[in-house]
Amino acid sequence: MRPHLMFTGASSRAAVTALALALTLSVGPVHAARADDATFQAFGGKAGLQSLMEDFMANLLADARTRPFFEKANQTRIKAQLVDQFCQALEGPCHYKGLDMASAHKGLPPISREHFNALVEDLQDAMDKHHVPFTAQNKLLAQLAPLHRDIEHP
């Protein structure tokens, strides 16, 4: 059990969301926040992100809350796009060329805050497994948290 997030049930989802939003407010908007090379390297560079995505996808498929969104999807493509998206968010040498989040999630089954929070929890578990320092995790989550507005839809 990770010591930095020990929540259960509905309180877990609310706490993860609150944490992500608080981090966003403290770091600034996605386009203005700046991660340094040390943060990118804390993830192991691009190779580390690729390894992280393997465990992240495994977590998403093992989680009943997120499995329906990923089990029939092109997992290889999603992992590659997430590597580029995370790499760019951490100011690594990558450029995300995929769709914006609203377009990428349009037409999918309804995605609720519960689903989004479950994905964040699965990501945190993968980052913990890869021994990504908590401060580096927070920097990435602060970059990604605002995306919930484009991903969640009824």
N, C-alpha and C positions, 0 to 999 in steps of 0.2 A: 504494500500500500504506500503510495507516495505521500510524504509528510506534508507537502505544500497544498494538497487538495484532498481533504478527507470529508466528502459530502456524500449523501445518499439520496436516491429518489428525486422528487421534485426540487428539493433544496439544492441538489447537485446541479441541476439544470439552471436554476436561477442564479446560483453562485458562480458558475462558469460564465454565464452571460454577463453578470455584474462585473466579474473580474475583467473579462475581455473589454467591456465598454469603459471601465475605469482606466485600463491600460491605454485605450485609444485616446481618451481625453488627456491623459498625462503625457503621452508621446506626441500626439497631434494627428492630423489627418493622414491617410495613406500616402498621398502624394507629397506631403511635407516632411514626414518622418524619415530620418536617415539612419540606416544601420551601418556600422563600421565593418571593416574587413574581419575584425576579431569575431563578430557575431556570425558572419558567414562561415568562418573557419570553425566556430564552435559546433556547427552542424556537420563538419567534416568536408566542407566544400561541396562541389556538385556530386562527387562520388558518395559522400555521406548522405546527401539528400536522396539519391537514387536508392541507397540501402534503406533509408528511413521509409520511403514510399512502399517498399515491399512489406514491411511490418504494418504500416498504416493501412494498406489495402487489406491485409489479412485481418486486421482488427475490424475494419468496416464490414467485411464479409462474415465475421464471427458475431457481430452485434446485430441482434434481431431488429433493432431500431433503424439501422442503416443498410442492412443487407439488401432489402428490396430495391434500393436505388443503384446498387453496384453489381449484383450477381449476374445480370444479363447485359451489362454494359461492356464496352471495350476497355477492359481494365488496364491493358498495356498502354493504350493511348492516354487514359486518364492519369496514370502514374507519370508518364512522360510530361504531360502538361502541368501537373502539380509540381514536378521538379523544376520546370522552367518558371512557373509562377512564384514558387517559394524562393528560388534562386534570385529572381528579379527583386522580390520584396526585401531580400537580405542584401541587395546591391551586389550580388555576384555577377559573373560574366555571362549572364543568360538574358534572353529576351522572350517573354511570354507572347506567343503568337496566336493563342487560342481566342475563342469568343469572349466577349465581356460576360460577366456572371449572369446577368439578367437573360441574355440570349441563350447561354449555355443551359440554363435550367428551365427555359420556357418549354411547355409541353410535357414536362415530367409530371408524375403524380404529385399531389400537394406536398410541399415541404414546410413543416412547421418549425417553430423555435425549438421544440423538443428534438427534432431530427438534427437541426443545426448544432445544438448543444451536444448531442450524442457524437456527432462527427468531431467536435472539438475535444471531447473526452478521449475518443479513440486516437486522435492525433497526439494528445498529451501522453497517453500510455506508450505510444511508439517513440516519442521523444525521450521519455524516461528510460525506455529499454536501450536507447542509443546513448544514454548518459549526456544528453544535451543539457547544459546548465540552465537552471530555472530562469536566470536573467535573459538568456538567449531565447528561451521559449517565450517569455513575455514579450520580447521585441517582435518576434514573428506573429504571435497572437494579436498584438496591437495593430499590426499591418493588415491582418486578415479579418478582424472583428467587424469592421464596417461593411464587409461584403454580405453580411446577413440580410441587409436591406434589399439586395438584388437576388439573393438565393431563395429566401423564404417566399412562398406564395400559396394562396388557398387552393 
